């Protein structure tokens, strides 16, 4: 899956989606951002043999929203993108952030 395909798939969830962030002002939650975090390329014979990009898909809500989280998680499962999940409350923004870390191979 490519980064462009990830973007199109996330848009199907019916929430605003942006790479990295939104121009000010940000949309009203819920919304999603995603971005490249780091690479875990497989290296062989002194070259990058397979590109593996680690991305963060970030869901923002004003409160705990299990139904919305499930929609995002179901979409990642549908796309066959295993994920790890971290959750935090961002005091300054008054918003809940859930980060799903995924890998895109070759994308």
C-alpha positions, 0 to 999 in steps of 0.5 A: 500500500502506498501513502496515497492509498492510505490517505484515500482509505482514511478519507472513507471514514468520513472525517477530515484527514490531513498529512501532518496537520491542518492549516489553522484553525483545525477542523472540529474533532473528530479528525485524523492526521497521519505522517511518516515517523521513521524507516525500518528498511531491510538492508542487505549487501550494503543497500536498502533491500526493502523499504518499510515506512513507519507511519502514525495515524492519529485520531483526535476527539474531544472525549473517549469515543469507542465507536469512532476508534472501532471504525478506525481500527476496523479500517486498518484491519480491513487494509491488513495493516497491523497496528499498535495503539497509544492514547493520551489526553492533550491538556493544552488543546483539550483533546484526546489523541490516539496514535496508531503506528503502522508500517507501509512496505514499499510505499 
